[in-house]
């Protein structure tokens, strides 16, 4: 004989304070607040449904015994139905445990958004801190810190944009990025700088990240300067190109390589690009930048173009 109860309103196993419709084989999504009265054939579970009130016998005859047996049977059926539904979960799994005696407390609604990382209120607006590489860079006059970074590259930039002369888009008169050298075991600043300068030029004046040509591509270049340099007290090397483009005046690109003074002393590349155009920053900003690079927490150790440094590996 099947133990499944007939369709009807029964206590919701997950929310005993309300009733839920049982279609005879599974729970539905229909719920209601229990009414004050109990409809015929739908026994209300709880103490009232499980307590048997004795029926007084007038004469002890058959009618009294029949009434008592009928009442006891009704209570038994109600108990079976209630027990079956309590053991059922929302998926009709009879192995689920008993329903909770009270609704689970709801999670409190946050009163404000979760805190997010933001620049320190005491951060120096004239200094860009590269914690990964353990250095700080000065922000030259007329430059600003970029609001966003790409990967582990930190960026300084000129604040204003203009329409690129090549493919549609916005260009800036100057950018400075710093990044950790990866994908090679090379430790020579000279080799790294000479290897990086072409990639730096392409990134600034050839194809951008969206494969557009903001300046119509590079037509030619010439090396205008290179040499050893002290960077944050370490021996480094730089290479500077003058780049000519199909459209627009082109500009200058420099790659600077040196070892970090922190951790495993990974090699660091600082790239600088400045347009050769009216309104662009002066080239002296490049030398000012290099001279102002410091190890974090050390304001005295500097360097610069022409500074005396040890042998470059």
C-alpha positions in Angstrom: 0.0 0.0 0.0 1.4 3.4 -1.0 2.2 5.8 1.9 2.0 8.9 -0.2 -0.7 11.3 1.2 -3.4 12.7 -0.9 -3.2 16.2 -2.5 -3.7 19.1 -0.1 -2.3 21.9 2.1 0.3 20.6 4.6 3.0 22.3 6.7 6.0 23.4 4.6 9.0 21.2 5.7 11.4 24.2 5.3 9.0 26.8 6.7 6.6 25.4 9.3 4.9 28.7 9.8 3.2 28.4 6.4 1.4 25.7 4.4 2.5 24.3 1.0 0.5 22.5 -1.6 1.3 18.8 -2.0 0.0 17.5 -5.4 0.0 13.9 -4.3 3.5 13.1 -5.4 5.7 16.2 -5.0 5.7 19.7 -3.4 4.6 22.6 -5.6 5.7 26.3 -5.3 2.3 27.3 -3.9 2.3 28.5 -0.3 -0.2 30.2 2.0 -0.6 31.3 5.6 -2.7 28.8 7.6 -6.3 29.8 8.0 -8.1 29.9 11.3 -10.3 26.9 10.5 -9.4 23.5 9.2 -11.2 22.2 6.1 -12.8 18.9 6.0 -10.3 16.1 5.2 -7.2 18.3 5.8 -6.1 17.6 9.4 -4.0 20.5 10.8 -0.7 19.1 12.2 0.5 20.0 15.6 -0.6 19.3 19.2 -4.3 19.6 18.3 -4.0 17.0 15.6 -2.2 14.5 17.8 -4.1 14.7 21.1 -6.9 12.2 21.4 -9.8 13.6 23.5 -11.7 10.7 25.1 -15.3 10.4 23.9 -17.6 9.9 26.8 -19.5 6.6 26.6 -23.2 6.9 27.4 -24.0 3.3 27.9 -20.7 1.5 26.9 -22.5 0.1 23.8 -21.4 -0.4 20.3 -22.1 3.2 19.2 -19.7 4.6 21.8 -17.0 2.1 20.9 -17.4 2.9 17.2 -17.1 6.7 17.8 -14.0 6.2 19.9 -12.4 3.9 17.2 -13.3 6.4 14.5 -11.6 9.3 16.4 -8.5 7.2 17.1 -8.3 6.2 13.4 -8.5 9.8 12.3 -5.7 10.8 14.6 -3.6 7.9 13.3 -4.1 8.9 9.7 -3.2 12.5 10.5 -0.1 11.4 12.3 1.0 9.3 9.3 0.4 12.1 6.8 2.3 14.6 9.0 5.2 12.3 9.5 5.5 11.5 5.8 5.5 15.1 4.8 8.0 16.2 7.4 10.4 13.6 6.1 10.0 14.8 2.5 12.2 17.6 1.3 11.5 19.9 -1.6 12.7 17.3 -4.1 10.6 14.6 -2.6 13.6 12.8 -1.1 12.3 10.6 1.8 15.8 10.4 3.3 16.0 14.0 4.2 16.1 14.9 7.9 13.3 16.5 9.9 12.2 20.1 9.1 13.6 22.9 11.3 11.3 24.0 14.1 11.7 27.6 13.2 12.6 29.6 10.0 16.3 30.1 9.5 17.3 33.7 10.2 17.9 35.8 7.1 21.3 37.2 6.3 21.4 40.9 7.2 21.3 43.3 4.3 24.6 45.3 4.0 24.1 48.9 4.7 26.9 50.0 2.4 29.1 48.6 -0.4 32.1 46.5 0.5 35.2 48.5 0.9 37.5 48.6 -2.2 41.1 49.3 -2.5 41.8 53.0 -3.0 45.0 55.1 -3.0 46.2 56.1 0.4 45.2 59.5 1.6 48.8 60.2 2.4 50.2 59.1 -0.9 52.5 61.7 -2.5 51.0 63.0 -5.7 54.5 63.7 -7.0 55.7 60.1 -6.6 54.6 56.9 -8.4 55.4 53.8 -6.2 56.2 50.5 -7.9 56.0 48.1 -4.9 56.5 45.1 -7.1 59.9 46.3 -8.2 60.7 48.2 -5.0 61.2 51.6 -6.6 59.6 55.0 -6.8 59.4 57.3 -9.8 59.1 61.1 -9.7 56.1 62.5 -11.6 57.5 65.3 -13.9 55.8 68.6 -14.1 52.9 68.4 -16.6 52.5 64.6 -16.1 50.0 62.6 -14.1 49.5 59.1 -12.7 47.2 56.9 -14.8 44.0 55.9 -13.1 44.3 52.3 -14.4 47.1 49.8 -15.0 47.5 47.0 -17.5 48.9 43.8 -16.0 51.8 44.7 -13.7 52.7 47.9 -15.7 52.4 51.2 -13.8 51.9 54.3 -16.0 52.6 58.0 -16.0 51.1 60.0 -18.8 50.4 63.5 -20.1 46.9 64.5 -19.0 45.4 65.7 -22.3 44.6 63.6 -25.4 44.3 64.5 -29.1 42.9 62.8 -32.2 45.5 60.3 -33.5 46.6 61.3 -37.1 46.3 57.7 -38.3 43.5 55.3 -37.3 40.7 56.8 -35.3 41.4 57.0 -31.5 42.9 59.2 -28.9 46.6 59.7 -28.4 48.8 61.3 -25.7 52.0 63.3 -26.1 53.8 61.2 -23.6 53.7 57.9 -21.6 56.0 56.2 -19.1 55.6 52.6 -18.0 57.5 50.4 -15.6 57.4 46.6 -15.6 59.2 43.5 -14.5 61.2 41.6 -17.1 59.8 38.0 -17.6 60.3 35.1 -20.0 64.1 35.3 -20.0 67.1 34.7 -17.7 69.1 37.5 -19.2 70.7 39.7 -16.6 72.6 42.2 -18.8 70.9 45.7 -18.7 72.6 46.5 -22.0 71.3 43.5 -23.8 67.8 43.9 -22.3 67.6 47.6 -23.2 68.8 47.0 -26.8 66.4 44.1 -27.2 63.4 46.0 -25.8 63.7 49.3 -27.7 62.1 48.0 -30.9 59.1 46.6 -28.9 58.8 49.9 -27.1 58.8 51.8 -30.4 56.2 49.5 -31.9 54.0 49.8 -28.9 54.2 53.6 -28.9 54.1 54.5 -32.6 53.3 51.4 -34.7 50.4 49.1 -33.8 48.4 49.6 -30.6 46.8 46.9 -28.4 43.7 46.8 -30.8 46.0 46.3 -33.8 45.3 49.9 -35.1 47.9 52.2 -36.5 47.4 55.5 -34.7 50.3 57.1 -36.6 50.1 55.1 -39.8 53.0 52.9 -38.8 56.8 53.5 -38.3 58.7 54.5 -41.5 62.2 54.7 -40.0 64.2 55.3 -36.8 67.6 56.4 -35.7 69.4 55.8 -32.4 70.2 59.2 -30.8 71.6 58.1 -27.5 72.6 55.1 -25.4 74.9 54.3 -22.4 75.3 53.2 -18.9 73.4 55.0 -16.1 73.0 54.7 -12.3 69.4 53.9 -11.4 68.5 53.8 -7.7 72.1 53.1 -6.9 72.2 50.2 -9.4 74.0 49.9 -12.8 71.6 50.2 -15.7 71.6 50.9 -19.4 69.4 52.9 -21.7 68.8 53.2 -25.5 66.9 56.1 -27.1 65.5 56.2 -30.6 64.0 59.0 -32.8 61.1 57.5 -34.5 59.5 58.8 -37.7 55.9 57.8 -38.6 53.8 57.7 -41.8 51.4 60.3 -40.2 52.2 62.9 -37.6 55.6 64.1 -36.4 56.6 60.8 -34.7 58.6 61.1 -31.5 61.2 59.7 -29.1 61.3 56.3 -27.4 63.6 55.1 -24.6 64.1 51.7 -23.0 65.9 51.6 -19.6 66.9 48.4 -18.0 68.3 47.8 -14.5 68.1 45.3 -11.6 65.6 45.8 -8.8 67.0 46.3 -5.3 64.4 44.1 -3.7 63.6 40.4 -3.4 65.3 38.3 -6.1 66.6 41.5 -7.8 64.6 40.9 -10.9 65.4 43.0 -14.0 63.2 46.1 -14.5 62.3 47.9 -17.8 61.2 51.5 -17.8 59.8 52.7 -21.2 59.4 56.4 -22.1 57.7 57.8 -25.3 57.4 61.5 -26.1 56.0 63.0 -29.2 58.2 65.3 -31.4 55.4 67.9 -31.5 54.3 71.3 -30.2 52.7 70.8 -26.8 54.7 67.7 -26.0 56.9 67.5 -22.9 60.6 68.4 -23.2 63.1 65.6 -23.6 64.8 66.8 -20.4 61.8 65.1 -18.6 63.4 61.7 -19.5 66.7 62.6 -17.7 64.8 64.1 -14.8 62.8 60.8 -14.5 65.8 58.6 -14.5 67.7 60.7 -12.1 64.8 60.6 -9.7 64.2 56.9 -9.5 64.8 55.6 -5.9 64.5 52.4 -4.0 61.4 52.5 -1.8 62.2 54.1 1.5 65.5 55.6 0.3 65.3 59.2 -0.8 69.0 59.7 -1.0 70.1 57.0 -3.5 69.7 58.2 -7.1 71.5 58.3 -10.3 71.2 59.8 -13.8 72.6 60.0 -17.2 76.4 60.3 -16.9 76.5 59.2 -13.3 79.4 57.0 -12.3 78.4 53.4 -12.1 80.1 50.0 -11.7 80.7 47.7 -14.6 77.6 46.6 -16.5 77.3 42.8 -16.8 
